[in-house]
Amino acid sequence: MPPLPPRMADRNEVSLFGSVRRFARTSGAVGGIAARVAGERVFGFKTDRAAHAEDLRAILGGLKGPLMKVAQILTTIPDALPPEYAAELSELQANAPPMGAGFVRRRMAGELGPDWQSRFRSFGQEAAAAASLGQVHRATLLDGRDVACKLQYPDMPSTVEADLRQLKLAMAVYHRMDNAIQHDEIYKELAERLREELDYLREAAQMRLYRTMLDDVPDVHVPEAIAELTTPRLLTMTWLEGGPLQRWIETDPPLEARNRVAEALFRAWYLPLYRFGVIHGDPHLGNYQVRPDGAVNLLDFGAIRVFPPRFVSGVIDLFEAVRDGNAEKAATAYRNWGFKDITPAKVEVLNEWARFLYEPLLQDRVRRIQETDGQFGRSVAEKVHAGLKSIGGVKPPREFVLMDRSAVGLGSVFLRLKAELNWSRLYQEVVAGFDEAALARRQSDALAVAGVPPTR
């Protein structure tokens, strides 16, 4: 039988066989967790969670992509995983080994046709960077522009679906062990966002959206997608000069430079939220670069969330409720976020976490984002967990997942930068004059111009 044509072969990547292979490689790890948890619950066995978590990290670390990425996300959501697993999985890095030149040539031909090389002046077939879902190649267009071509790894749709089945099993096992956080909506949200990240046409549209939203923001740069060279599995964008934020931090730059970067990132995250109801759901060090002039590049627009305007109003209402100690207003805010069965007891417990997140925005002074030791956040999470467990648990709405993850992730970036800013004044600047109806109009116009489909 002759080989399938490139596009037909790629369509058949979503196959039962591909999913079974992935399932076989990960089911032992998750199954081991299930067996040990069952032993604890049914027979009273005491298992070494920390040792098993190390095994799990070793297994997942050898796999490309989604399950690793989900694990990293879950480590920032309080109590979504046992602390032993969270500690180990937080060390996973999205740095998969690159695919070879043969794969690159086949995939480029499959996406742009057999004469694809004629559309570039030059194309580096060695990967310039590798990530969880694809790898990046540097190239030059016929008009002289330098571009980055992100190619998706083969078999990723099957990989995502197999990983999601494993994730669902792992979360179900943990829920049987501890029901303080009910994970139904968390899983649905993560599944939808991961599936969206497979569509590079969608990511190109989301990149256009961010260029629109941040057009007048100083010190922030967003690449431009090249539409005629972009397909569902190939994203071509302008190349931005800059170095990884983590590497820049390691050079020990002066406080003024670190503050400039932190202020740029603050506006790059908060202005889209409060003006357009949009967040970047993956704010980690690998998605930021520092330019030679000290400004910032934003990268990777696959994990974007669009919120209903009412939800954004609820975010501001909760800030004001925490600031003023108004429990009734906090309850209304949580309902607007989508929380169900809100009681005074639940409000009291949830406000513990809200105070932790909002605290830097409540103090009108220059300070670091966190002035306590690194264990303080964990102690707050444990207190919230114990409180939720005592009142029967809580079911976070889908909208909460990336919002919470992003706030914690961005805070960790500011912590690494050791920035010292007046976070309260920066926040008041971006929310000044907030109007829900105006946000709705801006959001609708921006999504239409960029061609971004609505968030489900």
N, C-alpha and C positions, 0 to 999 in steps of 0.2 A: 504494500500500500504506500503511495507516495506521501511525503510529509504534507501536513495541512498548510494552506497559505497563512502568512503571518497573522492577519486579522482574525481568521477563523480559529487558528490555534490559540490566540489570546482570549477569544470568547470562551473557549472550552477550558480556560483556567479555572472557572467556577465549576469544579467537578467534585463528585463524591469522593474520588480517589485522593484528590488534593486535601480535602477536609479530613479524611481518615488518617492520612499520613500525619497531619498536624495534631489530630486528636491523640494518636498513639504516642507522640513525643511528649505531650504535656499531661496526659491523663494519669500517668504514674505519680507525678508530683501532687496533683490535686486529689487523686484517690488516696494517697498516703495521708494527706491532711484529714480527709473524711474518716478514714479508719481510726486515726489517732483520736480525733474528736469524739467519735462514737465510743471508743474505749473509755475516755474520760467520763462521758455522760452515762453510759449504760453499766459499765463494770467498775467505775471508780479508779481506773488506771491513771497514774500520773505520767504524762508524756513530756518530753523535752521539746517544747515548742521552738526554742531558739535554735537547736540543732536542726530540726526539720526545716525551719525557715532558711537556714544556710543552704540546705539541699535544694530548696525551691528556687532560691536566687541563682544557684549554679546552673540549674536546668533552664530557667527562663532567660538567663543572660546569654545563652548560646543560640537563642532564637531571634529572628528578625521581628521587630515591629510591634503589632498592636497589643498583644498581651503584656509585653514589657511596658508599653506606653500607658495602658490602663493601670498597671500596677503602680507606676509613678504617680498617676493622678490620684489613685485611691489612698496613697500614703499621705496626701495633703487634706483628705476629708476626715474629720475627727471620727474615730471609732468605726470606720468602714472596714478596717482590718484589725486583727489583734496586734498589739504593739510590737510583739516579737517579729511578726511578718512585715509590718510597716518599716521597722528599722532596717531589715535586710533588703527589702525591695527598693527602698529609697536610694540604694547605692547603684541600682541598675543605670546604665548609661545608654542612650540611643546612639550607638556608634557601631552599626553593623558592618562587617567586612564588605568591601565593594564587589560588585559583579564585574566580570572580565570584559575585554574588548569585544569578544564574540557576541555576548549578550547585548552590549551597547549597539552594535551594528544591526543586529536583528530587530531590536526594539525600535530603533530610530526608523528603519525601513518599514516596520509595521505601522508606525504612527504617521510618517510623512511621505511614504512611498519609496521605491527603490532608488530614486535620484535625490534622496534627501541631502546628500553631501553638497550638491550643487547650490543649495540654499544658504550655505555658510561659506565665508572666506576661509575660516579654519574652525576645527572642532577637536577639542581635547578628549581623546577616548579613555584616558585615565580619569577616574573620578576625583573631583576637587574636594568633595565632601560626601559623607554617607550619613543617612538618618534612618528613622524607624521604618518609613514606608517607601523610600526611594533614595537615589543618589544623584548628586549634582555634578554636571560637567560644564566647564567654561568653554565658550565659543565666541567667534566674531562673525557678525552678519556681513552681508555684502556691502552695506552702507557704512561699515566701519564700527558700528556699535558693539561693545562687548556685552555678552549676555550669559546668563546661567540657565542651563537646561536641566530640569529635574525630571528624571526618568523613574517611573514606579517599578519596584521589584516585580518579578514574575510571580504569579499565583497568589497575589495579595487578596483578592476577594475571598478565595477559599480560606486563606490564612485568617482573615478577619472573622469569618463565620465560625471557624473551629475555635478560635480564641474566645469568642463571645460565649460559646457553649461552656467552655472551661470556666470562664468568669462567673457565669450564672450558677454553675455547680458550686464553685468556691464560696460565693456570697450566700447561697442557700445553706451550706454547711455552717458558715459562721453565724447566720441568723438563728439556727437551731441552738447554737451555743450561747448566743447573747442577742436579745431582741431590743436593745435600747434604741438602735437605729434600724428602721424597716427599709430595706434596700430596693423595693420594687421600682420606684420611680428613678432611683440612681442608676439602676441597670438600663432602663429604657433610654435615659438620656445619654449615657455613655455609648450605647449601641448605635443610636441615631447619629451622634457626632462622629463616631469612628467610620461609619459607612459613608458619611458625607466627605470625610477626608480622602476617600479613594477617588473622588471626582475632581480632577485637576481643572476642569472647566469651571466648576463651582469655586475652586480656590482662586482662579484668575479673576472671577467676578468679585470675590471678597477682597482681593487685592485692590481692584479698582475702587471699591467702596472705601477702603482705608485711605487711598490717595485723595478721595473727595473729602472725607471727614477731617483729615489732618493737613489739608492743603495750606492753611494759614498758620500752622503751628511751627514755631522756630525750632531748630535743632533736631527735627525728626524727619527721616527720609524713608520712603516706601518704594520698592521697585515697581517698574511698569511692566505689565504683562504684554507679551507680543502675541496678539490674537491669532494671526495667520500661522504661527508656529506652536500653537497650543492645542492639545487634544485631551480626552479624558485621562490619559496616562502620561502625558508629556506637558510640562509647564515650562515655557520659555519666558524669561523676564530679564530686564536690564540688570547688568552686573553692578553691584554697589561696592565701592572700595571701603574696606574697613577690616578690623580684626576682632576676634571673639571677645566678648565682654569679660569672660573669666580670665583670659590671658592678660587683658588690659589691667584688671584689678590686681593681678599678681605683680605688676610692675610698680605697685605702690604709688599711684598718682596722687598729686596734692588734693587737699580737701575741696578746694574750689572746683577742680575738674570733676571730682566725684559728685559734688552737689549739682553741677550742671547736667551730668548724665542722669542723675536721679530725678531732677525736675523735668527733664524731657520725657522720661519714661512715665512719670506721674501724669503728665498732660496727655501723652499718647494713649494711656489706658482710660483715664477718667473723662476726658472730653468726649470721646465717642459714646460712653455710657450715658452721660447726662444730657448731651445734645441730640443723640440719635438712638439711644437705647441699644447699643451694640457693645459687646466686649470681645477681646481677644482671650480665648480660653486656655492659652498655653504659655503663660508668662514665665518662662525659665531662662536661665543664662544663655543657653544655646541659641535662642531666638533673637538675640540682640548682638549688634556689633557697634564698636566705637570707630568713628571715622578719623582720618588723620587730623581734621580740624577740630576734633573733640565733640562733634555732633553724633547722633545715634541713627543706626539703620535698624528698621524692624523687618524681621523675616518670618516666613511660614504663616500663612493665613488659612490653614486648613480647619482649625478649630475655632470657629467664630459663632457667637450666639447672638441672636436678635431677640430682644425682650419686648413684651407688650408695654406700652407707655405706663399703664397702671402699675406694673411691677417696679419700674424705675421710681415712680412717685412713692411707692412703698419703701424703697431703699432710703430715700431722703426722710420720710416720716419716721423710720426706725432710728435713724441718726438723731433726729430731734427728740424722739421719745427717750432714748438713752441719755441724751444731754440733759433733758428736763426731768428725768425720773418719772415719766408719765406712762404707767403700765397700760392704761386703756388705749392710748395712741399706739403703743407697741403691739398690742393685740390686733388692732386694725391693720397695722403694717404687715404682720405675719399672715393675716388672712389675705391681704393683697398680694403677698408673695406666693400664695397657694397652699399654705399650711391648713390642714383640716383639724376640727375638734380642738380648737385653741381654748385652753382653760387658764385661769390665773396661775395655776401651778406650772403649766408648761411655759407660760410667758416668763415667769421668774427664772426658770432653768435656762431657756433660750437666751435670755438677756445676759446671762453670764458670758456666753460666747460673743454676743453682740458688743458688750462692753470691751472685751479683749480686742476685737477687730477695730472698733471705732476709737479706742482710747487715744491714739496719736493725733486724731483729728479734733479732739475735744480740748486740747491744750494750746492756747495761743502763745507759743514760744518756740524758739529754735531748739530742736532735740533730735536724737536718733529715733528711728522708727520703733525700736524696742530698747528700753533702758534696763530691763531686768535680765537675768541670766537666761541662757538658751533653753532651760527646762521649764520656764514659766508657762509657755504655751501648752506644753504637754500636761502640766498640772491643771491648767484651766480645762483642757479637753477631758481629763479624767474626772474632774468635778462635775462637768456637764453630763458626762456619760453616766455617772452614778445617779445624778438627779433624774435623768430621763428614764433610767431603769426603774427607779423607785415609783414613778408615776405611770408606768406601763408602756413607755417608749414613744417614739414620734416617727411619722412618715414624711421625710423631707420631700417637697415638690420637685419636679424636674428642674425648674428654673434655679433652684438653690444650688445645684451641684457645681456647675462651672463658675457661678458667682462666688461661692465660698472658696473653691479651689483657686480661682484667679486672685482673690484678695490675699489669701495666704501665700501664694506663689510670688506675687508682686512684692509683698512685704519681705519675703526672704531675699529677693534681689536687692532691695534697699538695705537690708541688714548686711549683705555681703559688701555693698558699696561703702558701708559705714558713713552714709550721708547724714548731714546735720542740716535740717530745713525746718521751716515753720509749716508743717503739714496742714495745720488748721487753716491758715490763710490760703494755701494752695487749693484746698478743698472748697472754701467759701468762694474763691474766684471762679471755679468751674461750675458751681451750682447757682451762682447769682442769677436771679431773674428766671429760674426754672419755671416752665409752664408745660403741663402735660399735653395740652392741645397743640402747642407749637412743636413739641418734640414729635408728636404723631405726624404732623405735616412734613417736618424735615426728614423723618425716617422714611416715610412713603416715597418722597421725592428722590432721596439718595439711593434707596434700594432699586427704584425703577431705572435710574440713570446707570447704575453699576450692573444691573441685570442679575441681582442676587435673589434667588428663590426664598420664600418665607421659611422661617424655622418652624419645624413641626413640633 
